[in-house]
Each structure stands twice: as C-alpha cells, then as structure tokens.
C-alpha cells in the first residue's frame, strides 16, 4: 500500500532529475570546448618543430660519433717530494688517440713525461681503464707513443690524413678532454700554416698548424681532424697569457707524428739526422774578444770524432778559457749557416736538422782563422 505522499515524491524526483540532466548538457555544450583540449590543440605550430641538421652540422655529428670512441683520456700518476722530502702524489691528464688496431696511442710527450703510471679510457661506451705502456718519445717534437692491450675489445683506429696538403681556411675539428671534460668537440678553421712555435729551450713545433678551434689544458695530445674525419695534427699548445683558449692554438703536423710513430714501432727509437758537433751561441762581446769577423753563429766546442762534422773536416775547440763564470772551448770553427740559412743558436740547428733525413748532404758555412768557407756534410743518424 502506497503512502499518502509517495506519488508526489516520485514526481518531485523526476523533475529534479530532468533539471540536473538539462543543466549538465547545457554546461557541457557551452563550456566543454574549453575544459578539455583536443588533440589538435595540443599540436605545436609548424614553425616550432625541431629543424633538421644542415649539411655542416650533420657532418660534424657524423665525424664526432665516428672519432670519439678512439680518442683517449690519459691520466698519469707520479710521486714527487716536497722540501722536507715527504712524498707528494701528483696526477696529470691529457688526450691521445688510437692509430692502429694493436693499441698504439699517440699523444704529446709533455702529457706523459715523468709519469710512473699511465691509464687510458676512451670516449665510447666502453669506460674500461687500460694500463698503458710508454713506448718512446721524440722530445724535440713533443711526441710520445703509448701502447695498451685492447683485449677482446675491437677498437677502430683513427685514419691519418696528409698535413702537407692543408690550406688556410679549411674547417677542422678538435676532440679532447679539456679541464677533465671527456670527449669535447670544438670546431674552427686552419688559421695559418708553417709556424715555428718554441715550446722549450730545445723543443719546438716545426711547421705548426695554427687553428682557432678552442684548445685548452687537457686537449694536449688529442686529434685535430679535417672535414673527412682524418687526423691532420696533434693538438699541442696554446698562445694565451691565461693558459686558456684565446683563438690561437697549435697542432703538430700528423706527417711528423706518423714518421716518429713508425720509427718507435719499427726501430725502438726515433731516427733523426745528426750533425755531430755542438757548441754555444756567439754574442757580440765574445766575438769581439775572440777577434772574430762575425758576431752571430755557433762557436763549435766539441766534435764527435766519428761523426758527420768531423768527417767533413769541421774542427772543435783546442783550448779552454773562462768568460766570466762560463768555461769555453775556443779555437774551433764557427758555424754561421747551413744551406744558406743563418744559424745563430742551438735551436736553429735543431730546427734545420728536424727537416732533414739521415744521409742528406748539406752545405755548412763556417768561419775558420778569420776566413769564411763552405764544406759539404753528410748528415748522420742518431
């Protein structure tokens, strides 16, 4: 039996339901287009879609991906001693790169000089630390060769190009580990060629490649690549009062480095041209005191009895004198030029010998007994 108000209540509920339904429909149709964005509304405007790489960018990416796994991060360790002879562990870092599948790594000599242990990691996914063996170095050209045992890992060595064919303006890429940031790429151009950069009293970069690609501490020993991904130089030095990149960096030509590496692998040492005599640079006061007709050149003090200079008849000093606090051997010849190039210091002689091979014959211009003369010298090997 129905209650007295049951029909009225049912009607009331029906009306309320109709009102709620109509209200929901009206609100949805009125505001629904703003309350839930459609798929079309979520799409980015056409001009914000990431652009494709231009040809130069794509080439940079390709070269980096191809070369980085063969670029080495070199960490060296040694123990030095402080003023009180207490041991002080030291650590250095630099870069290098694989040149063959046997595990040979080229770098700068100053990166590994004095190291007691050397470890190498590479820029690819393999983060294995490889102990490296020091094979040898050409200190004159600041080049060193290391060797790792790659084990089962199949490394792909970098392709060595031809630095003799470079032109100013060519695009270059440098990969290295500046300030410890591994596998860093910088780009630039060849800014100049044929520079001679003095890096020490008897060391230099001959025929250096100058580049504006950023080279910083830690880049030393890393590869400088051309736009084909070939190594055309070893990043070596910067010219900056703050020891950071100032747009003037220098690389050792790869043709020089290739020759050094081949000598170290096949001969066990660097085969270089030798003159077989040594002495000291003249200065005007000394030349005047010795009554010499020239005030520049090298006063020959010692001659290797079996060396090229001796075989050519060049003479060393015959007596010892004191010049201030210096002990000198005088009475020998004065070397003033080779093949017409003036020689004024040991660095000049080393630079010239660096550009020759054993067996080359050069014309040495000397002063003997106040007279200038030319002699033919067949350079030796050492």
VEXDREN-2710 file (C-alpha; in Angstrom, 1 decimal):
% VEXDREN-2710
k/r/px/py/pz
1/UNK/0.0/0.0/0.0
2/UNK/1.3/3.4/-1.1
3/UNK/2.0/6.0/1.5
4/UNK/-0.1/9.2/1.1
5/UNK/2.7/11.3/-0.4
6/UNK/4.5/8.6/-2.5
7/UNK/3.2/9.7/-5.9
8/UNK/4.0/13.3/-5.2
9/UNK/7.5/12.4/-4.1
10/UNK/8.1/10.4/-7.2
11/UNK/7.0/13.3/-9.4
12/UNK/9.3/15.6/-7.5
13/UNK/12.3/13.3/-8.0
14/UNK/11.5/13.1/-11.7
15/UNK/11.5/16.8/-12.1
16/UNK/14.8/17.2/-10.2
17/UNK/16.5/14.6/-12.4
18/UNK/15.3/16.4/-15.5
19/UNK/16.7/19.7/-14.3
20/UNK/20.1/18.2/-13.4
21/UNK/20.3/16.4/-16.8
22/UNK/19.4/19.5/-18.8
23/UNK/21.9/21.6/-16.7
24/UNK/24.7/19.2/-17.3
25/UNK/24.0/19.1/-21.0
26/UNK/23.9/22.9/-21.3
27/UNK/27.1/23.4/-19.3
28/UNK/28.9/20.7/-21.4
29/UNK/27.8/22.2/-24.7
30/UNK/28.6/25.7/-23.5
31/UNK/32.0/25.2/-22.0
32/UNK/33.2/21.8/-23.0
33/UNK/35.3/23.1/-25.8
34/UNK/37.5/24.9/-23.3
35/UNK/37.6/22.4/-20.4
36/UNK/39.4/19.6/-22.3
37/UNK/41.8/20.5/-25.1
38/UNK/41.5/18.4/-28.2
39/UNK/44.4/16.6/-29.9
40/UNK/44.6/19.4/-32.5
41/UNK/45.0/22.0/-29.7
42/UNK/48.0/20.0/-28.3
43/UNK/49.9/20.1/-31.6
44/UNK/52.8/22.6/-31.8
45/UNK/52.7/25.2/-34.5
46/UNK/54.6/24.2/-37.6
47/UNK/57.4/26.8/-37.1
48/UNK/58.3/25.3/-33.7
49/UNK/59.1/21.8/-34.9
50/UNK/62.9/21.0/-34.4
51/UNK/64.6/21.7/-37.7
52/UNK/66.7/19.1/-39.5
53/UNK/70.5/19.5/-39.3
54/UNK/72.1/21.4/-42.1
55/UNK/74.9/19.7/-44.0
56/UNK/77.8/21.1/-41.9
57/UNK/76.0/20.2/-38.7
58/UNK/75.3/16.7/-39.9
59/UNK/78.9/16.3/-40.9
60/UNK/80.1/17.5/-37.5
61/UNK/77.9/15.0/-35.8
62/UNK/79.0/12.2/-38.0
63/UNK/82.7/12.9/-37.5
64/UNK/82.3/13.2/-33.7
65/UNK/80.4/9.9/-33.4
66/UNK/82.9/8.2/-35.6
67/UNK/86.0/9.5/-33.9
68/UNK/85.2/10.0/-30.2
69/UNK/85.4/6.3/-29.3
70/UNK/89.0/6.2/-30.4
71/UNK/90.0/9.4/-28.6
72/UNK/91.8/8.7/-25.3
73/UNK/91.6/10.3/-21.9
74/UNK/95.1/9.9/-20.4
75/UNK/95.6/10.1/-16.7
76/UNK/99.2/10.0/-15.3
77/UNK/100.3/9.5/-11.8
78/UNK/103.7/10.1/-10.1
79/UNK/105.2/10.8/-6.7
80/UNK/107.2/14.0/-6.1
81/UNK/108.9/15.1/-2.9
82/UNK/108.4/18.3/-1.0
83/UNK/111.0/20.5/0.7
84/UNK/111.2/18.1/3.6
85/UNK/111.5/15.0/1.3
86/UNK/107.9/14.0/2.0
87/UNK/106.2/12.1/-0.8
88/UNK/103.5/14.1/-2.6
89/UNK/101.3/12.1/-5.1
90/UNK/100.7/14.1/-8.3
91/UNK/98.2/13.5/-11.1
92/UNK/98.1/14.8/-14.7
93/UNK/95.7/14.5/-17.6
94/UNK/95.7/14.9/-21.3
95/UNK/94.4/13.4/-24.5
96/UNK/95.6/11.0/-27.2
97/UNK/94.2/8.8/-30.0
98/UNK/94.5/5.3/-31.4
99/UNK/96.4/4.9/-34.6
100/UNK/96.2/1.1/-35.1
101/UNK/94.3/-1.9/-34.0
102/UNK/97.3/-3.1/-32.0
103/UNK/96.6/-0.5/-29.4
104/UNK/99.2/2.2/-30.1
105/UNK/98.2/5.7/-28.9
106/UNK/99.8/8.9/-30.0
107/UNK/100.0/11.9/-27.6
108/UNK/102.2/14.7/-26.5
109/UNK/105.4/13.9/-24.7
110/UNK/104.7/16.6/-22.1
111/UNK/101.4/14.8/-21.2
112/UNK/103.3/11.6/-20.0
113/UNK/106.7/13.0/-19.2
114/UNK/107.8/11.8/-15.8
115/UNK/104.8/9.6/-15.3
116/UNK/105.1/6.4/-13.2
117/UNK/101.8/5.0/-14.2
118/UNK/99.6/5.8/-17.1
119/UNK/95.9/4.9/-17.6
120/UNK/93.8/5.3/-20.6
121/UNK/90.0/5.4/-21.2
122/UNK/88.2/6.1/-24.4
123/UNK/85.2/8.2/-25.4
124/UNK/82.8/5.5/-26.4
125/UNK/80.5/3.4/-24.3
126/UNK/83.5/1.3/-23.1
127/UNK/84.7/3.0/-19.9
128/UNK/87.4/0.4/-19.2
129/UNK/90.6/1.8/-17.8
130/UNK/93.5/0.4/-19.7
131/UNK/97.0/0.4/-18.3
132/UNK/99.3/2.0/-20.9
133/UNK/103.0/1.2/-21.6
134/UNK/105.3/4.1/-22.6
135/UNK/107.0/3.0/-25.9
136/UNK/109.1/6.0/-26.5
137/UNK/109.2/9.7/-27.4
138/UNK/110.6/12.4/-29.6
139/UNK/111.3/15.1/-27.1
140/UNK/112.4/17.5/-29.7
141/UNK/108.9/17.4/-31.4
142/UNK/106.9/16.8/-28.2
143/UNK/105.5/13.4/-29.4
144/UNK/105.1/10.3/-27.4
145/UNK/103.8/6.8/-28.2
146/UNK/101.9/4.6/-25.8
147/UNK/100.5/1.1/-26.1
148/UNK/97.5/-0.6/-24.5
149/UNK/96.3/-4.2/-24.6
150/UNK/92.8/-3.9/-26.1
151/UNK/92.0/-7.5/-25.3
152/UNK/88.8/-8.6/-26.9
153/UNK/87.6/-5.0/-27.5
154/UNK/87.6/-4.2/-31.2
155/UNK/88.8/-0.6/-31.4
156/UNK/88.6/1.3/-34.7
157/UNK/91.8/3.5/-35.1
158/UNK/91.5/6.9/-36.5
159/UNK/92.6/7.4/-40.1
160/UNK/95.7/9.5/-40.5
161/UNK/95.5/12.2/-43.2
162/UNK/98.1/14.3/-45.0
163/UNK/99.1/17.5/-43.3
164/UNK/101.2/18.6/-46.3
165/UNK/98.1/19.3/-48.3
166/UNK/96.4/21.6/-45.8
167/UNK/95.2/25.1/-46.8
168/UNK/94.4/28.1/-44.7
169/UNK/90.6/28.4/-44.2
170/UNK/90.0/24.6/-44.1
171/UNK/87.5/23.6/-41.5
172/UNK/88.9/21.5/-38.6
173/UNK/87.6/19.7/-35.6
174/UNK/89.4/19.1/-32.3
175/UNK/88.3/16.3/-29.9
176/UNK/89.8/16.0/-26.4
177/UNK/89.4/16.3/-22.7
178/UNK/89.8/20.0/-21.7
179/UNK/89.7/20.6/-18.0
180/UNK/88.8/16.9/-17.5
181/UNK/85.6/17.2/-19.5
182/UNK/85.8/14.0/-21.6
183/UNK/85.0/13.8/-25.3
184/UNK/84.6/17.5/-26.0
185/UNK/84.3/18.7/-29.6
186/UNK/85.3/22.2/-30.8
187/UNK/85.4/23.4/-34.4
188/UNK/87.2/26.1/-36.3
189/UNK/89.5/26.6/-39.3
190/UNK/93.2/26.4/-40.2
191/UNK/94.3/29.9/-39.3
192/UNK/97.9/29.7/-40.5
193/UNK/100.5/27.2/-41.6
194/UNK/104.2/26.8/-41.4
195/UNK/104.6/28.4/-37.9
196/UNK/107.7/27.5/-35.8
197/UNK/106.5/27.6/-32.2
198/UNK/109.2/27.4/-29.5
199/UNK/107.9/25.2/-26.6
200/UNK/111.2/25.0/-24.6
201/UNK/114.9/25.6/-24.8
202/UNK/115.4/22.8/-27.3
203/UNK/111.9/21.8/-28.2
204/UNK/109.5/23.3/-30.7
205/UNK/106.6/22.6/-33.0
206/UNK/108.0/22.7/-36.5
207/UNK/105.7/23.6/-39.4
208/UNK/102.9/24.0/-36.8
209/UNK/99.2/24.2/-37.8
210/UNK/97.6/27.2/-36.2
211/UNK/93.8/27.0/-35.6
212/UNK/91.1/29.0/-33.9
213/UNK/89.3/25.8/-32.7
214/UNK/89.3/26.0/-28.9
215/UNK/92.2/24.2/-27.4
216/UNK/92.5/24.2/-23.6
217/UNK/94.6/22.4/-21.0
218/UNK/93.6/18.7/-21.3
219/UNK/93.3/18.9/-25.1
220/UNK/97.0/18.3/-25.4
221/UNK/97.7/15.2/-27.4
222/UNK/94.2/14.9/-28.9
223/UNK/93.5/14.8/-32.6
224/UNK/92.9/17.7/-35.0
225/UNK/90.6/16.4/-37.7
226/UNK/89.7/17.6/-41.2
227/UNK/86.2/17.5/-42.6
228/UNK/86.7/13.9/-43.7
229/UNK/87.4/12.8/-40.2
230/UNK/91.1/12.2/-40.9
231/UNK/93.7/13.2/-38.3
232/UNK/95.9/16.1/-39.7
233/UNK/97.5/17.2/-36.4
234/UNK/98.1/16.6/-32.7
235/UNK/96.7/19.4/-30.6
236/UNK/99.7/20.6/-28.6
237/UNK/99.9/24.2/-27.4
238/UNK/98.0/27.4/-26.9
239/UNK/99.2/31.0/-27.0
240/UNK/97.4/32.8/-24.2
241/UNK/98.6/34.7/-21.0
242/UNK/95.8/32.9/-19.1
243/UNK/96.6/29.4/-20.3
244/UNK/93.1/29.1/-21.8
245/UNK/91.8/29.3/-25.3
246/UNK/92.2/32.7/-27.0
247/UNK/91.6/31.6/-30.5
248/UNK/95.3/30.8/-31.1
249/UNK/96.1/27.1/-30.8
250/UNK/98.8/25.0/-32.4
251/UNK/99.0/21.4/-33.6
252/UNK/101.9/19.2/-34.6
253/UNK/101.5/18.1/-38.3
254/UNK/100.5/14.5/-38.5
255/UNK/103.1/13.8/-41.1
256/UNK/105.8/14.5/-38.5
257/UNK/103.9/12.4/-35.9
258/UNK/103.5/9.5/-38.3
259/UNK/107.2/9.4/-39.0
260/UNK/108.0/9.4/-35.3
261/UNK/105.5/6.6/-34.6
262/UNK/106.8/4.4/-37.4
263/UNK/110.4/4.8/-36.1
264/UNK/109.4/4.0/-32.5
265/UNK/107.4/0.9/-33.6
266/UNK/109.9/-0.5/-36.0
267/UNK/113.3/0.8/-34.7
268/UNK/112.5/1.3/-31.0
269/UNK/113.8/4.9/-31.2
270/UNK/113.4/8.0/-33.3
271/UNK/115.7/8.0/-36.3
272/UNK/116.8/11.6/-36.7
273/UNK/119.5/13.5/-38.7
274/UNK/122.6/14.4/-36.7
275/UNK/125.4/16.9/-37.3
276/UNK/128.0/15.5/-34.9
277/UNK/129.1/18.8/-33.3
278/UNK/127.9/21.1/-30.6
279/UNK/128.8/24.4/-29.1
280/UNK/127.3/27.7/-27.9
281/UNK/125.8/30.7/-29.5
282/UNK/128.1/33.7/-30.0
283/UNK/127.3/37.1/-28.6
284/UNK/128.9/40.3/-29.8
285/UNK/131.2/40.8/-26.7
286/UNK/132.6/37.3/-27.1
287/UNK/133.0/37.6/-30.8
288/UNK/134.9/40.9/-30.2
289/UNK/137.1/39.3/-27.5
290/UNK/138.0/36.5/-29.9
291/UNK/138.6/38.9/-32.8
292/UNK/136.1/37.1/-35.0
293/UNK/134.8/38.7/-38.2
294/UNK/131.2/37.6/-37.3
295/UNK/129.2/38.2/-34.1
296/UNK/126.5/35.6/-34.7
297/UNK/126.7/31.8/-35.1
298/UNK/127.7/28.8/-33.1
299/UNK/131.1/28.5/-31.7
300/UNK/132.0/24.8/-32.2
301/UNK/133.4/23.4/-28.9
302/UNK/133.2/19.7/-29.4
303/UNK/133.1/17.5/-32.5
304/UNK/132.3/13.8/-32.4
305/UNK/135.4/12.1/-33.8
306/UNK/133.4/9.6/-35.8
307/UNK/130.5/12.0/-36.6
308/UNK/129.5/13.8/-39.8
309/UNK/131.1/17.1/-38.9
310/UNK/134.4/15.5/-38.2
311/UNK/134.3/13.6/-41.5
312/UNK/133.7/16.9/-43.3
313/UNK/136.7/18.4/-41.6
314/UNK/134.9/20.7/-39.1
315/UNK/137.1/21.5/-36.1
316/UNK/136.2/21.9/-32.4
317/UNK/137.8/24.0/-29.7
318/UNK/141.5/23.5/-28.9
319/UNK/141.8/25.2/-25.5
320/UNK/139.7/26.2/-22.6
321/UNK/139.2/29.7/-21.3
322/UNK/136.9/31.4/-18.8
323/UNK/134.4/34.0/-19.9
324/UNK/133.0/35.4/-16.7
325/UNK/131.7/32.4/-15.0
326/UNK/131.5/30.3/-18.2
327/UNK/134.1/27.8/-19.3
328/UNK/134.6/27.9/-23.1
329/UNK/136.4/25.8/-25.6
330/UNK/137.8/28.2/-28.2
331/UNK/140.0/27.9/-31.3
332/UNK/137.4/25.9/-33.2
333/UNK/135.3/26.7/-36.2
334/UNK/132.2/29.0/-36.1
335/UNK/129.1/27.6/-37.8
336/UNK/127.1/30.5/-39.3
337/UNK/124.8/28.9/-41.9
338/UNK/123.5/25.6/-43.4
339/UNK/122.3/25.6/-47.0
340/UNK/122.2/29.4/-46.8
341/UNK/120.0/29.6/-43.7
342/UNK/121.6/31.5/-40.9
343/UNK/122.4/29.6/-37.7
344/UNK/122.5/31.7/-34.6
345/UNK/121.6/29.2/-31.8
346/UNK/121.3/25.5/-31.0
347/UNK/117.6/25.8/-31.6
348/UNK/118.2/27.0/-35.2
349/UNK/120.5/23.9/-35.8
350/UNK/117.9/21.5/-34.2
351/UNK/115.1/23.0/-36.3
352/UNK/117.1/22.6/-39.5
353/UNK/118.1/19.0/-38.7
354/UNK/114.5/18.2/-37.9
355/UNK/113.7/19.0/-41.6
356/UNK/116.3/16.6/-42.9
357/UNK/116.8/12.8/-43.0
358/UNK/119.9/10.8/-42.2
359/UNK/122.1/10.7/-45.3
360/UNK/121.1/14.1/-46.6
361/UNK/124.1/16.3/-47.7
362/UNK/124.0/19.9/-46.6
363/UNK/126.4/22.8/-47.2
364/UNK/127.7/24.2/-43.9
365/UNK/129.2/27.7/-43.9
366/UNK/131.9/28.1/-41.3
367/UNK/134.5/30.7/-40.3
368/UNK/138.0/29.4/-39.7
369/UNK/141.0/31.6/-39.0
370/UNK/139.0/34.7/-39.9
371/UNK/138.0/33.3/-43.3
372/UNK/134.6/32.1/-44.5
373/UNK/134.3/28.7/-46.2
374/UNK/131.8/26.1/-47.2
375/UNK/132.0/22.4/-46.5
376/UNK/129.8/19.5/-47.5
377/UNK/128.4/17.5/-44.6
378/UNK/126.6/14.2/-45.0
379/UNK/124.2/14.0/-42.0
380/UNK/124.4/11.0/-39.8
381/UNK/121.7/9.0/-37.9
382/UNK/121.1/9.1/-34.2
END
